[in-house]
Amino acid sequence: MDKKTMVEHLNEDLAGELGAIIQYLTYAAKANGPFRPQLVQFFMAEVPDEQLHAQFLANKIVALGGEPTTTPRPVPAAKSNREMLEAVLVAERQAGKDYTQRAEEAEAFGDKGLQVQLEDMVRDETGHAEETARILSEWPL
């Protein structure tokens, strides 16, 4: 793994985090029905974690000599609360897979600090996915 490829992969992850921030903000605005207050709180509570991930990635990209992307990954359209939760679950599971792969790449690249930080981000994303799955497990169709 060379530095250029690592920067490209970290920029893909940064695009995902920027998209997640937009996704959570948008879904918080669109949540409706009797569980709106709880969903707004749930969605908004995730934004700070995603912002921290995005800032870490942007800083690391610059430290490696790259230019951080400002283009977010597209946010899936969702019309209902359930569709929003399902889209969040897919995104969080994907982020966990991406960071697991990236941690392996960081190890091969020889950057132990990056590897450890990415492993911490796997933990964060896995926790987000598990919490979303628990909400969906009893969500009415």
Order of alpha helices (4+ residues) and beta strands (2+ residues): alpha-alpha-alpha-alpha
